[in-house]
């Protein structure tokens, strides 16, 4: 077992000690030799042959967790069963639960929530299916669906390993927007099977949030579901990133005295997120966008096997630039990176226009670190929480779905996404705006409410709202 733990924290080691070969003191010596400080000992089980104990250990030095694991493995008669820390303990048994809205205390309560009185409610919905929105959890419930094919920075780890991420997403929905979300991980990565599975569970939900599905399959899955379902379908890895990116860029452009229409923008990484960001920029009025991927600058004079690249080439790069990333960056106002760490150099940024805007959003390692260019950029943003101006999807999806559910929208369209981006940007007043503060905190309570308000209005204006709301 390899320990993948951050140093400078408390961990819990479960040890199984074969008393015929080792004494507990040997474990203590090994832990102290690896610079671990034992702060508590709990006996879990003991008999004449073995002892199982949980040791709470404080580690502070870089690499201490790895050394500690190796030290214990080297002691005969001691088995390291597992290592836990506060993060692992938080996940024990899952992070979410379901609670009834009203207690069942007697037979009368039972008859109303279940048999026989529930039959009247079932019949009412059968007579008018739209009543499912008001008489069931459909009114306020979103399915967070993944196939585990493109999880965070982990890649294709499958449905079981993807569940902790989907559970976390469900927590964020509830915490920030009071949306009841349920994690669903599908044990298939076949496009048609994923589409069929989601369509079959859709009656229970008011919206579908697609998550961590690999490109290019995610494009087809989302397109088909949008066409074939009458509830909102939103692929957060694409559109959530695009909305928050657009919000941050609006403020960055304002701060550096530029306009979206005139800004020369380079997008690096033409996958799901890069394509969605570009579509939103185009919808918002951007006219000068160049995309760069493994084959260099995408240009309509070339033909690509990748259908999304072909679309991209035909709808961007009006000046028919060619070459690689360095060629695209020369004189550019904005760099948007959704690619891989370390692709950008200081010299690349210096070749851009004065006071360039750099959004290096690759995770966990950005295309270039802020400290490498902070003296020459106008605004810098990343996808990381340990730097200013984090482009974080949490600013987007709770409020968007809150607005979509409240308006009972049939889709989440471009007008609603633009409204969400403008709402996020508007939360920062002009007197607050600075190069280190172009995007609000995810804990800013104003964000969800303003996004909800503007999204519901956009749903009504664009004709996709099925419920008229008073502001």
VOMARDO-577482 format. One record per residue (C-alpha): z, y negated, x; chain; residue in one letter; residue number from 0. Coordinates in steps of 0.2 Angstrom, whole numbers. Layout:
N
{{Z, Y, X}, A, a, NUM}
...
//
This chain:
471
{{0, 0, 0}, A, x, 0}
{{-5, -17, 7}, A, x, 1}
{{6, -32, 3}, A, x, 2}
{{-4, -47, -4}, A, x, 3}
{{10, -59, -6}, A, x, 4}
{{12, -77, -2}, A, x, 5}
{{25, -81, 12}, A, x, 6}
{{40, -92, 9}, A, x, 7}
{{47, -84, -6}, A, x, 8}
{{58, -70, -13}, A, x, 9}
{{51, -53, -16}, A, x, 10}
{{59, -37, -23}, A, x, 11}
{{56, -20, -13}, A, x, 12}
{{59, -4, -22}, A, x, 13}
{{64, 9, -9}, A, x, 14}
{{65, 28, -11}, A, x, 15}
{{77, 35, 3}, A, x, 16}
{{77, 53, 7}, A, x, 17}
{{95, 55, 12}, A, x, 18}
{{91, 70, 23}, A, x, 19}
{{81, 60, 35}, A, x, 20}
{{86, 42, 33}, A, x, 21}
{{101, 31, 29}, A, x, 22}
{{101, 15, 20}, A, x, 23}
{{105, 6, 36}, A, x, 24}
{{89, 10, 44}, A, x, 25}
{{80, 1, 30}, A, x, 26}
{{91, -14, 33}, A, x, 27}
{{87, -14, 51}, A, x, 28}
{{68, -13, 48}, A, x, 29}
{{69, -27, 36}, A, x, 30}
{{79, -39, 47}, A, x, 31}
{{68, -34, 62}, A, x, 32}
{{53, -40, 51}, A, x, 33}
{{62, -57, 48}, A, x, 34}
{{67, -53, 30}, A, x, 35}
{{83, -59, 23}, A, x, 36}
{{91, -47, 11}, A, x, 37}
{{100, -57, -3}, A, x, 38}
{{104, -44, -16}, A, x, 39}
{{104, -25, -18}, A, x, 40}
{{103, -15, -34}, A, x, 41}
{{105, 4, -35}, A, x, 42}
{{92, 11, -48}, A, x, 43}
{{96, 30, -45}, A, x, 44}
{{105, 41, -34}, A, x, 45}
{{108, 59, -32}, A, x, 46}
{{112, 71, -17}, A, x, 47}
{{94, 71, -11}, A, x, 48}
{{88, 53, -13}, A, x, 49}
{{93, 35, -17}, A, x, 50}
{{82, 23, -26}, A, x, 51}
{{86, 4, -23}, A, x, 52}
{{79, -13, -27}, A, x, 53}
{{81, -25, -13}, A, x, 54}
{{79, -44, -16}, A, x, 55}
{{72, -51, 1}, A, x, 56}
{{69, -69, 6}, A, x, 57}
{{54, -71, 17}, A, x, 58}
{{50, -88, 26}, A, x, 59}
{{39, -85, 41}, A, x, 60}
{{20, -83, 40}, A, x, 61}
{{15, -65, 39}, A, x, 62}
{{32, -59, 36}, A, x, 63}
{{27, -49, 20}, A, x, 64}
{{14, -39, 30}, A, x, 65}
{{26, -35, 45}, A, x, 66}
{{40, -30, 33}, A, x, 67}
{{28, -18, 24}, A, x, 68}
{{23, -10, 41}, A, x, 69}
{{40, -9, 47}, A, x, 70}
{{47, 1, 32}, A, x, 71}
{{32, 13, 33}, A, x, 72}
{{36, 17, 50}, A, x, 73}
{{54, 23, 46}, A, x, 74}
{{54, 42, 42}, A, x, 75}
{{62, 46, 26}, A, x, 76}
{{59, 29, 18}, A, x, 77}
{{46, 27, 5}, A, x, 78}
{{41, 9, -1}, A, x, 79}
{{37, 12, -19}, A, x, 80}
{{31, -5, -24}, A, x, 81}
{{33, -24, -20}, A, x, 82}
{{36, -36, -34}, A, x, 83}
{{38, -55, -33}, A, x, 84}
{{41, -68, -47}, A, x, 85}
{{22, -67, -52}, A, x, 86}
{{22, -48, -54}, A, x, 87}
{{38, -49, -63}, A, x, 88}
{{31, -62, -75}, A, x, 89}
{{17, -49, -79}, A, x, 90}
{{28, -34, -83}, A, x, 91}
{{23, -28, -100}, A, x, 92}
{{10, -42, -102}, A, x, 93}
{{12, -60, -104}, A, x, 94}
{{10, -62, -123}, A, x, 95}
{{16, -55, -139}, A, x, 96}
{{13, -56, -158}, A, x, 97}
{{27, -62, -170}, A, x, 98}
{{27, -63, -189}, A, x, 99}
{{27, -80, -197}, A, x, 100}
{{39, -74, -210}, A, x, 101}
{{53, -61, -209}, A, x, 102}
{{52, -45, -220}, A, x, 103}
{{69, -44, -227}, A, x, 104}
{{68, -34, -243}, A, x, 105}
{{56, -24, -254}, A, x, 106}
{{49, -40, -263}, A, x, 107}
{{44, -47, -246}, A, x, 108}
{{36, -30, -241}, A, x, 109}
{{26, -30, -257}, A, x, 110}
{{19, -47, -255}, A, x, 111}
{{14, -45, -237}, A, x, 112}
{{8, -28, -239}, A, x, 113}
{{6, -16, -254}, A, x, 114}
{{4, -19, -268}, A, x, 115}
{{2, -38, -269}, A, x, 116}
{{-9, -39, -254}, A, x, 117}
{{-23, -31, -264}, A, x, 118}
{{-25, -48, -274}, A, x, 119}
{{-28, -57, -258}, A, x, 120}
{{-41, -44, -252}, A, x, 121}
{{-50, -45, -268}, A, x, 122}
{{-51, -64, -267}, A, x, 123}
{{-59, -63, -250}, A, x, 124}
{{-71, -49, -256}, A, x, 125}
{{-76, -61, -270}, A, x, 126}
{{-78, -76, -258}, A, x, 127}
{{-79, -71, -240}, A, x, 128}
{{-77, -89, -234}, A, x, 129}
{{-59, -88, -240}, A, x, 130}
{{-55, -77, -224}, A, x, 131}
{{-54, -94, -215}, A, x, 132}
{{-39, -99, -226}, A, x, 133}
{{-31, -83, -230}, A, x, 134}
{{-31, -73, -214}, A, x, 135}
{{-28, -77, -195}, A, x, 136}
{{-47, -80, -193}, A, x, 137}
{{-42, -99, -197}, A, x, 138}
{{-34, -101, -180}, A, x, 139}
{{-38, -86, -169}, A, x, 140}
{{-50, -84, -154}, A, x, 141}
{{-55, -69, -145}, A, x, 142}
{{-55, -70, -126}, A, x, 143}
{{-68, -57, -121}, A, x, 144}
{{-73, -51, -104}, A, x, 145}
{{-81, -35, -96}, A, x, 146}
{{-72, -39, -80}, A, x, 147}
{{-89, -41, -70}, A, x, 148}
{{-86, -58, -62}, A, x, 149}
{{-67, -61, -62}, A, x, 150}
{{-61, -77, -53}, A, x, 151}
{{-65, -75, -34}, A, x, 152}
{{-62, -56, -36}, A, x, 153}
{{-79, -51, -43}, A, x, 154}
{{-83, -35, -52}, A, x, 155}
{{-65, -27, -54}, A, x, 156}
{{-68, -20, -71}, A, x, 157}
{{-59, -22, -88}, A, x, 158}
{{-42, -16, -84}, A, x, 159}
{{-40, -27, -69}, A, x, 160}
{{-47, -42, -79}, A, x, 161}
{{-33, -41, -92}, A, x, 162}
{{-20, -52, -83}, A, x, 163}
{{-33, -66, -83}, A, x, 164}
{{-37, -65, -101}, A, x, 165}
{{-19, -64, -106}, A, x, 166}
{{-16, -80, -96}, A, x, 167}
{{-30, -88, -105}, A, x, 168}
{{-23, -83, -121}, A, x, 169}
{{-6, -91, -116}, A, x, 170}
{{-15, -108, -111}, A, x, 171}
{{-24, -108, -128}, A, x, 172}
{{-7, -107, -137}, A, x, 173}
{{3, -118, -125}, A, x, 174}
{{-9, -133, -125}, A, x, 175}
{{-18, -132, -142}, A, x, 176}
{{-8, -120, -153}, A, x, 177}
{{-23, -108, -155}, A, x, 178}
{{-19, -90, -157}, A, x, 179}
{{-30, -81, -144}, A, x, 180}
{{-31, -63, -141}, A, x, 181}
{{-37, -55, -124}, A, x, 182}
{{-50, -41, -126}, A, x, 183}
{{-58, -32, -111}, A, x, 184}
{{-73, -21, -115}, A, x, 185}
{{-76, -5, -105}, A, x, 186}
{{-94, -8, -104}, A, x, 187}
{{-106, -19, -94}, A, x, 188}
{{-121, -15, -104}, A, x, 189}
{{-128, -31, -111}, A, x, 190}
{{-132, -23, -128}, A, x, 191}
{{-116, -14, -130}, A, x, 192}
{{-106, -30, -126}, A, x, 193}
{{-116, -40, -139}, A, x, 194}
{{-113, -26, -152}, A, x, 195}
{{-94, -24, -148}, A, x, 196}
{{-91, -43, -150}, A, x, 197}
{{-102, -44, -166}, A, x, 198}
{{-91, -29, -173}, A, x, 199}
{{-75, -38, -170}, A, x, 200}
{{-80, -55, -175}, A, x, 201}
{{-74, -54, -193}, A, x, 202}
{{-56, -56, -187}, A, x, 203}
{{-59, -71, -177}, A, x, 204}
{{-63, -90, -179}, A, x, 205}
{{-71, -91, -162}, A, x, 206}
{{-77, -81, -147}, A, x, 207}
{{-72, -87, -129}, A, x, 208}
{{-83, -77, -116}, A, x, 209}
{{-75, -76, -99}, A, x, 210}
{{-79, -69, -82}, A, x, 211}
{{-95, -61, -87}, A, x, 212}
{{-108, -60, -73}, A, x, 213}
{{-124, -69, -72}, A, x, 214}
{{-138, -68, -77}, A, x, 215}
{{-131, -56, -91}, A, x, 216}
{{-119, -70, -97}, A, x, 217}
{{-134, -81, -103}, A, x, 218}
{{-142, -67, -114}, A, x, 219}
{{-125, -62, -121}, A, x, 220}
{{-120, -80, -126}, A, x, 221}
{{-138, -84, -132}, A, x, 222}
{{-138, -69, -143}, A, x, 223}
{{-121, -71, -150}, A, x, 224}
{{-124, -89, -154}, A, x, 225}
{{-139, -84, -164}, A, x, 226}
{{-132, -69, -173}, A, x, 227}
{{-114, -75, -177}, A, x, 228}
{{-108, -89, -188}, A, x, 229}
{{-93, -94, -178}, A, x, 230}
{{-92, -104, -161}, A, x, 231}
{{-96, -94, -145}, A, x, 232}
{{-92, -103, -129}, A, x, 233}
{{-94, -96, -111}, A, x, 234}
{{-80, -105, -102}, A, x, 235}
{{-86, -101, -85}, A, x, 236}
{{-102, -111, -89}, A, x, 237}
{{-98, -124, -102}, A, x, 238}
{{-80, -127, -98}, A, x, 239}
{{-84, -131, -80}, A, x, 240}
{{-99, -142, -85}, A, x, 241}
{{-88, -152, -97}, A, x, 242}
{{-74, -156, -85}, A, x, 243}
{{-87, -159, -71}, A, x, 244}
{{-96, -171, -82}, A, x, 245}
{{-79, -180, -87}, A, x, 246}
{{-75, -182, -69}, A, x, 247}
{{-92, -188, -64}, A, x, 248}
{{-92, -201, -77}, A, x, 249}
{{-77, -209, -70}, A, x, 250}
{{-83, -206, -52}, A, x, 251}
{{-99, -215, -56}, A, x, 252}
{{-90, -230, -64}, A, x, 253}
{{-78, -231, -49}, A, x, 254}
{{-92, -232, -36}, A, x, 255}
{{-103, -243, -46}, A, x, 256}
{{-117, -231, -51}, A, x, 257}
{{-125, -225, -67}, A, x, 258}
{{-129, -207, -72}, A, x, 259}
{{-147, -212, -75}, A, x, 260}
{{-150, -218, -57}, A, x, 261}
{{-139, -207, -47}, A, x, 262}
{{-148, -194, -36}, A, x, 263}
{{-138, -178, -39}, A, x, 264}
{{-139, -162, -29}, A, x, 265}
{{-132, -146, -37}, A, x, 266}
{{-129, -132, -25}, A, x, 267}
{{-127, -114, -32}, A, x, 268}
{{-139, -111, -47}, A, x, 269}
{{-129, -98, -56}, A, x, 270}
{{-120, -99, -73}, A, x, 271}
{{-109, -114, -69}, A, x, 272}
{{-123, -123, -59}, A, x, 273}
{{-135, -121, -73}, A, x, 274}
{{-123, -126, -87}, A, x, 275}
{{-118, -142, -77}, A, x, 276}
{{-136, -147, -75}, A, x, 277}
{{-140, -145, -93}, A, x, 278}
{{-125, -156, -98}, A, x, 279}
{{-130, -169, -85}, A, x, 280}
{{-148, -169, -92}, A, x, 281}
{{-141, -170, -109}, A, x, 282}
{{-131, -185, -104}, A, x, 283}
{{-145, -194, -96}, A, x, 284}
{{-147, -189, -78}, A, x, 285}
{{-165, -190, -72}, A, x, 286}
{{-164, -186, -53}, A, x, 287}
{{-157, -169, -50}, A, x, 288}
{{-161, -156, -37}, A, x, 289}
{{-155, -138, -37}, A, x, 290}
{{-152, -128, -21}, A, x, 291}
{{-149, -110, -19}, A, x, 292}
{{-152, -95, -7}, A, x, 293}
{{-171, -99, -7}, A, x, 294}
{{-168, -117, -4}, A, x, 295}
{{-173, -131, -15}, A, x, 296}
{{-179, -125, -32}, A, x, 297}
{{-196, -132, -35}, A, x, 298}
{{-209, -130, -50}, A, x, 299}
{{-223, -127, -37}, A, x, 300}
{{-215, -110, -33}, A, x, 301}
{{-213, -95, -45}, A, x, 302}
{{-196, -86, -46}, A, x, 303}
{{-191, -69, -52}, A, x, 304}
{{-175, -76, -58}, A, x, 305}
{{-179, -83, -75}, A, x, 306}
{{-165, -96, -74}, A, x, 307}
{{-171, -102, -57}, A, x, 308}
{{-188, -104, -65}, A, x, 309}
{{-181, -114, -79}, A, x, 310}
{{-172, -124, -67}, A, x, 311}
{{-187, -128, -56}, A, x, 312}
{{-197, -133, -71}, A, x, 313}
{{-184, -145, -78}, A, x, 314}
{{-177, -154, -62}, A, x, 315}
{{-184, -160, -45}, A, x, 316}
{{-196, -172, -52}, A, x, 317}
{{-201, -178, -35}, A, x, 318}
{{-205, -160, -29}, A, x, 319}
{{-194, -160, -14}, A, x, 320}
{{-194, -144, -3}, A, x, 321}
{{-184, -137, 11}, A, x, 322}
{{-165, -133, 11}, A, x, 323}
{{-148, -141, 7}, A, x, 324}
{{-149, -153, 22}, A, x, 325}
{{-166, -160, 15}, A, x, 326}
{{-159, -161, -3}, A, x, 327}
{{-144, -171, 3}, A, x, 328}
{{-153, -185, 13}, A, x, 329}
{{-149, -201, 3}, A, x, 330}
{{-141, -192, -12}, A, x, 331}
{{-127, -200, -21}, A, x, 332}
{{-119, -185, -28}, A, x, 333}
{{-116, -167, -22}, A, x, 334}
{{-110, -154, -34}, A, x, 335}
{{-105, -137, -27}, A, x, 336}
{{-102, -122, -37}, A, x, 337}
{{-108, -110, -23}, A, x, 338}
{{-97, -104, -8}, A, x, 339}
{{-85, -110, 5}, A, x, 340}
{{-90, -119, 21}, A, x, 341}
{{-108, -123, 16}, A, x, 342}
{{-106, -141, 19}, A, x, 343}
{{-103, -151, 36}, A, x, 344}
{{-97, -168, 39}, A, x, 345}
{{-115, -172, 46}, A, x, 346}
{{-122, -167, 29}, A, x, 347}
{{-111, -179, 20}, A, x, 348}
{{-115, -193, 32}, A, x, 349}
{{-133, -191, 28}, A, x, 350}
{{-130, -195, 10}, A, x, 351}
{{-130, -213, 2}, A, x, 352}
{{-115, -224, 6}, A, x, 353}
{{-98, -219, -3}, A, x, 354}
{{-105, -203, -9}, A, x, 355}
{{-97, -193, -23}, A, x, 356}
{{-93, -175, -17}, A, x, 357}
{{-88, -162, -30}, A, x, 358}
{{-85, -146, -19}, A, x, 359}
{{-79, -134, -32}, A, x, 360}
{{-81, -117, -24}, A, x, 361}
{{-65, -107, -26}, A, x, 362}
{{-54, -103, -17}, A, x, 363}
{{-62, -111, -2}, A, x, 364}
{{-73, -127, -6}, A, x, 365}
{{-90, -130, 2}, A, x, 366}
{{-81, -143, 13}, A, x, 367}
{{-62, -148, 14}, A, x, 368}
{{-57, -165, 9}, A, x, 369}
{{-49, -169, 25}, A, x, 370}
{{-65, -167, 34}, A, x, 371}
{{-74, -181, 25}, A, x, 372}
{{-60, -192, 16}, A, x, 373}
{{-64, -207, 27}, A, x, 374}
{{-83, -207, 22}, A, x, 375}
{{-83, -202, 4}, A, x, 376}
{{-81, -213, -11}, A, x, 377}
{{-74, -199, -22}, A, x, 378}
{{-69, -181, -18}, A, x, 379}
{{-65, -167, -31}, A, x, 380}
{{-62, -149, -29}, A, x, 381}
{{-58, -134, -40}, A, x, 382}
{{-41, -132, -31}, A, x, 383}
{{-24, -137, -38}, A, x, 384}
{{-17, -142, -21}, A, x, 385}
{{-30, -157, -19}, A, x, 386}
{{-32, -172, -30}, A, x, 387}
{{-45, -173, -44}, A, x, 388}
{{-45, -154, -48}, A, x, 389}
{{-60, -149, -60}, A, x, 390}
{{-50, -137, -71}, A, x, 391}
{{-57, -129, -86}, A, x, 392}
{{-39, -130, -94}, A, x, 393}
{{-43, -148, -98}, A, x, 394}
{{-58, -142, -109}, A, x, 395}
{{-57, -126, -119}, A, x, 396}
{{-40, -128, -128}, A, x, 397}
{{-46, -145, -136}, A, x, 398}
{{-64, -139, -139}, A, x, 399}
{{-58, -124, -149}, A, x, 400}
{{-45, -134, -158}, A, x, 401}
{{-58, -146, -164}, A, x, 402}
{{-70, -132, -168}, A, x, 403}
{{-58, -122, -178}, A, x, 404}
{{-51, -137, -187}, A, x, 405}
{{-69, -142, -192}, A, x, 406}
{{-74, -124, -195}, A, x, 407}
{{-89, -127, -185}, A, x, 408}
{{-103, -114, -184}, A, x, 409}
{{-107, -117, -166}, A, x, 410}
{{-101, -128, -151}, A, x, 411}
{{-116, -138, -148}, A, x, 412}
{{-121, -150, -134}, A, x, 413}
{{-115, -165, -145}, A, x, 414}
{{-98, -158, -146}, A, x, 415}
{{-97, -154, -127}, A, x, 416}
{{-103, -171, -122}, A, x, 417}
{{-89, -178, -134}, A, x, 418}
{{-76, -167, -125}, A, x, 419}
{{-81, -174, -108}, A, x, 420}
{{-81, -192, -114}, A, x, 421}
{{-64, -188, -122}, A, x, 422}
{{-57, -181, -105}, A, x, 423}
{{-64, -196, -95}, A, x, 424}
{{-57, -209, -108}, A, x, 425}
{{-39, -203, -105}, A, x, 426}
{{-38, -212, -89}, A, x, 427}
{{-38, -231, -92}, A, x, 428}
{{-48, -243, -81}, A, x, 429}
{{-32, -249, -73}, A, x, 430}
{{-27, -232, -68}, A, x, 431}
{{-44, -226, -61}, A, x, 432}
{{-44, -223, -42}, A, x, 433}
{{-53, -212, -30}, A, x, 434}
{{-39, -200, -30}, A, x, 435}
{{-37, -201, -49}, A, x, 436}
{{-53, -198, -59}, A, x, 437}
{{-48, -183, -69}, A, x, 438}
{{-31, -182, -79}, A, x, 439}
{{-18, -168, -76}, A, x, 440}
{{-19, -152, -86}, A, x, 441}
{{-2, -157, -93}, A, x, 442}
{{-7, -174, -100}, A, x, 443}
{{-3, -172, -118}, A, x, 444}
{{-16, -185, -123}, A, x, 445}
{{-30, -174, -117}, A, x, 446}
{{-30, -160, -130}, A, x, 447}
{{-28, -172, -145}, A, x, 448}
{{-42, -184, -139}, A, x, 449}
{{-54, -169, -136}, A, x, 450}
{{-49, -162, -153}, A, x, 451}
{{-52, -178, -162}, A, x, 452}
{{-69, -182, -154}, A, x, 453}
{{-75, -164, -155}, A, x, 454}
{{-72, -164, -174}, A, x, 455}
{{-81, -180, -176}, A, x, 456}
{{-96, -174, -166}, A, x, 457}
{{-96, -158, -176}, A, x, 458}
{{-97, -168, -192}, A, x, 459}
{{-110, -180, -185}, A, x, 460}
{{-121, -166, -179}, A, x, 461}
{{-120, -156, -196}, A, x, 462}
{{-111, -140, -190}, A, x, 463}
{{-94, -144, -197}, A, x, 464}
{{-91, -134, -213}, A, x, 465}
{{-75, -143, -217}, A, x, 466}
{{-73, -162, -220}, A, x, 467}
{{-58, -169, -211}, A, x, 468}
{{-49, -185, -213}, A, x, 469}
{{-45, -193, -196}, A, x, 470}
//
